[in-house]
Amino acid sequence: MSGKSEFTVFVYNGFKKDVEPLTLEGREIVRGILFAAAEKAGIEILAWCITPVSYRIIIKTTQGFASRKTEQRRPLVSFQKRFQQRVSSWVKYTTGREHGIWRDRYKLSQLHSTPETIVAVVSVDAFPMIVGLVDEPEDYFFTSYYHACLGDKNARKGILQLVGTPSASWPVAKRRYRKMLLEVTQDCSKS
């Protein structure tokens, strides 16, 4: 991606209300589909969260939204289409469901500034705490933060880039990021 402008994009969608929530095994399968689709499309995932009823991801791409030409947005569109189609096929196969599973078309939001990007990333990793799935950020397996705490180099790389501390040691970055996660969660609970 060197030599080209980079964009950070927030992507999310959820299942329709009549779709069974994903089990632990189901979330692990969706996680595998997510990373396979990203690799195929050449998309870098910086942060991610898969809940029983939705997914949220922050991706880095050279494809902005300024142009409406399909070929300029192809990697982003290809990634999202492949991901949602594979998840849909898997859910339909395992449940016998014949109708669509997604609440609506996936949402894309291009993030323009560093503070906006950091808040979005933190909200992705904090989402399980915000909705009450866990009390501590490192307790929810299906987030980039959890995997970064386990030592996953790609998860750490994304967090270090987004927090603006790519050269910091992981323990320092982890303390900063965890503090941010807790602040976002407290702000959301006050609202």
C-alpha positions as CSV (number, residue, x, y, z in Angstrom):
1,M,0.0,0.0,0.0
2,S,3.0,2.3,0.1
3,G,2.9,5.3,-2.2
4,K,-1.0,5.5,-2.1
5,S,-3.3,7.3,0.2
6,E,-4.6,5.1,3.0
7,F,-8.1,5.2,4.4
8,T,-9.6,3.8,7.5
9,V,-13.1,2.5,7.2
10,F,-15.6,1.3,9.9
11,V,-17.9,-1.5,8.7
12,Y,-20.7,-3.1,10.6
13,N,-23.9,-5.1,10.2
14,G,-26.2,-7.3,12.3
15,F,-28.4,-10.3,11.8
16,K,-32.2,-10.0,11.5
17,K,-34.0,-10.5,14.8
18,D,-35.3,-14.0,13.8
19,V,-31.8,-15.3,13.1
20,E,-30.4,-17.5,16.0
21,P,-27.5,-15.8,17.8
22,L,-24.1,-17.2,16.9
23,T,-22.8,-19.8,19.3
24,L,-19.1,-19.7,20.4
25,E,-18.3,-22.2,17.6
26,G,-20.3,-20.0,15.1
27,R,-18.4,-16.9,16.1
28,E,-15.1,-18.7,15.5
29,I,-16.3,-19.8,12.1
30,V,-17.3,-16.2,11.2
31,R,-13.9,-15.0,12.5
32,G,-12.2,-17.5,10.1
33,I,-14.4,-16.3,7.2
34,L,-13.6,-12.7,8.0
35,F,-9.8,-13.1,7.9
36,A,-10.0,-15.3,4.8
37,A,-12.1,-12.7,2.9
38,A,-9.7,-9.9,4.0
39,E,-6.7,-11.9,2.8
40,K,-8.3,-12.7,-0.5
41,A,-9.2,-9.0,-1.1
42,G,-5.9,-7.6,0.2
43,I,-7.6,-5.7,3.0
44,E,-5.9,-5.1,6.4
45,I,-8.1,-5.5,9.4
46,L,-7.0,-3.2,12.2
47,A,-9.7,-4.0,14.8
48,W,-12.7,-6.3,14.9
49,C,-15.5,-7.6,17.1
50,I,-17.9,-10.4,16.5
51,T,-20.9,-10.7,18.9
52,P,-23.7,-13.3,18.8
53,V,-25.8,-10.9,16.6
54,S,-23.5,-8.6,14.8
55,Y,-20.0,-7.7,13.6
56,R,-17.9,-4.6,13.6
57,I,-14.5,-4.1,11.9
58,I,-12.1,-1.3,11.2
59,I,-10.1,-1.9,8.0
60,K,-7.3,-0.1,6.3
61,T,-7.5,0.3,2.5
62,T,-6.3,2.5,-0.3
63,Q,-9.9,2.7,-1.6
64,G,-11.7,5.9,-0.4
65,F,-15.2,6.8,-1.1
66,A,-14.5,9.9,-3.2
67,S,-14.9,8.1,-6.5
68,R,-18.0,6.2,-7.5
69,K,-16.1,4.1,-10.0
70,T,-16.5,0.4,-9.1
71,E,-13.0,-0.6,-10.1
72,Q,-11.5,1.9,-7.6
73,R,-13.6,0.4,-4.7
74,R,-13.3,-3.2,-5.9
75,P,-11.1,-4.6,-3.0
76,L,-13.4,-3.1,-0.3
77,V,-16.6,-4.2,-2.1
78,S,-15.1,-7.6,-3.0
79,F,-14.1,-8.2,0.6
80,Q,-17.5,-7.2,2.1
81,K,-19.5,-9.2,-0.6
82,R,-17.3,-12.3,-0.1
83,F,-17.5,-12.1,3.7
84,Q,-21.3,-11.6,3.9
85,Q,-22.0,-14.2,1.2
86,R,-19.9,-16.9,3.0
87,V,-21.4,-16.1,6.4
88,S,-24.9,-16.2,4.8
89,S,-24.2,-19.6,3.1
90,W,-22.8,-21.1,6.3
91,V,-25.8,-19.9,8.4
92,K,-28.3,-21.1,5.8
93,Y,-26.5,-24.5,5.5
94,T,-26.3,-25.1,9.3
95,T,-29.9,-23.9,10.1
96,G,-31.8,-24.8,7.0
97,R,-32.8,-21.1,6.7
98,E,-34.1,-20.1,3.2
99,H,-34.3,-16.3,3.6
100,G,-31.7,-13.6,4.1
101,I,-29.9,-13.2,7.5
102,W,-28.6,-9.6,7.4
103,R,-30.6,-6.8,9.0
104,D,-29.8,-4.6,6.1
105,R,-27.0,-3.7,3.7
106,Y,-23.7,-3.4,5.5
107,K,-22.7,0.1,6.7
108,L,-19.4,1.7,5.7
109,S,-18.1,4.9,7.3
110,Q,-14.8,6.4,6.1
111,L,-12.9,7.9,9.1
112,H,-11.2,11.1,8.3
113,S,-9.2,12.1,11.3
114,T,-7.0,10.4,13.9
115,P,-9.2,11.2,16.9
116,E,-12.3,10.0,15.0
117,T,-10.4,6.8,14.0
118,I,-9.2,6.1,17.6
119,V,-12.8,6.6,19.0
120,A,-14.2,4.2,16.4
121,V,-11.5,1.6,17.1
122,V,-11.9,1.8,20.8
123,S,-15.7,1.5,20.4
124,V,-15.2,-1.7,18.4
125,D,-13.1,-3.4,21.1
126,A,-15.3,-1.9,23.9
127,F,-18.6,-3.0,22.3
128,P,-18.9,-6.3,24.3
129,M,-18.6,-4.3,27.5
130,I,-21.0,-1.6,26.3
131,V,-23.7,-4.1,25.5
132,G,-23.1,-6.0,28.8
133,L,-21.5,-9.2,27.4
134,V,-18.5,-8.9,29.7
135,D,-17.2,-6.6,32.5
136,E,-13.6,-6.4,31.4
137,P,-12.2,-5.9,27.9
138,E,-9.9,-8.8,28.0
139,D,-12.7,-11.2,28.9
140,Y,-14.4,-11.3,25.4
141,F,-12.6,-13.7,23.1
142,F,-14.0,-12.3,19.8
143,T,-12.2,-9.0,19.7
144,S,-8.9,-7.8,18.4
145,Y,-8.0,-6.6,21.9
146,Y,-8.4,-10.0,23.4
147,H,-6.2,-11.5,20.7
148,A,-3.6,-8.8,21.1
149,C,-3.4,-9.6,24.8
150,L,-2.8,-13.2,23.8
151,G,0.2,-12.2,21.7
152,D,-1.4,-12.1,18.2
153,K,1.1,-9.9,16.3
154,N,-1.5,-8.7,13.7
155,A,-3.9,-7.7,16.4
156,R,-1.2,-5.8,18.2
157,K,0.0,-4.1,15.0
158,G,-3.5,-2.8,14.4
159,I,-3.9,-1.4,17.9
160,L,-0.4,0.1,17.9
161,Q,-1.1,1.8,14.6
162,L,-4.4,3.2,15.5
163,V,-3.4,4.4,19.0
164,G,-0.4,6.1,17.4
165,T,2.2,4.2,19.2
166,P,3.7,1.9,16.6
167,S,7.2,2.0,18.3
168,A,5.9,1.6,21.9
169,S,6.3,-1.6,23.7
170,W,3.1,-3.7,24.0
171,P,2.8,-3.4,27.8
172,V,2.8,0.5,27.5
173,A,0.4,0.5,24.6
174,K,-1.9,-2.1,26.3
175,R,-2.2,0.1,29.5
176,R,-3.1,3.2,27.4
177,Y,-5.5,1.3,25.2
178,R,-7.2,-0.5,28.1
179,K,-7.7,2.9,29.8
180,M,-9.3,4.2,26.6
181,L,-11.6,1.1,26.4
182,L,-12.8,1.7,30.0
183,E,-13.4,5.4,29.4
184,V,-15.5,4.8,26.3
185,T,-17.5,2.2,28.1
186,Q,-18.1,4.6,31.0
187,D,-19.1,7.4,28.6
188,C,-21.6,5.0,26.9
189,S,-23.1,3.9,30.1
190,K,-23.7,7.5,31.2
191,S,-25.6,8.2,27.9
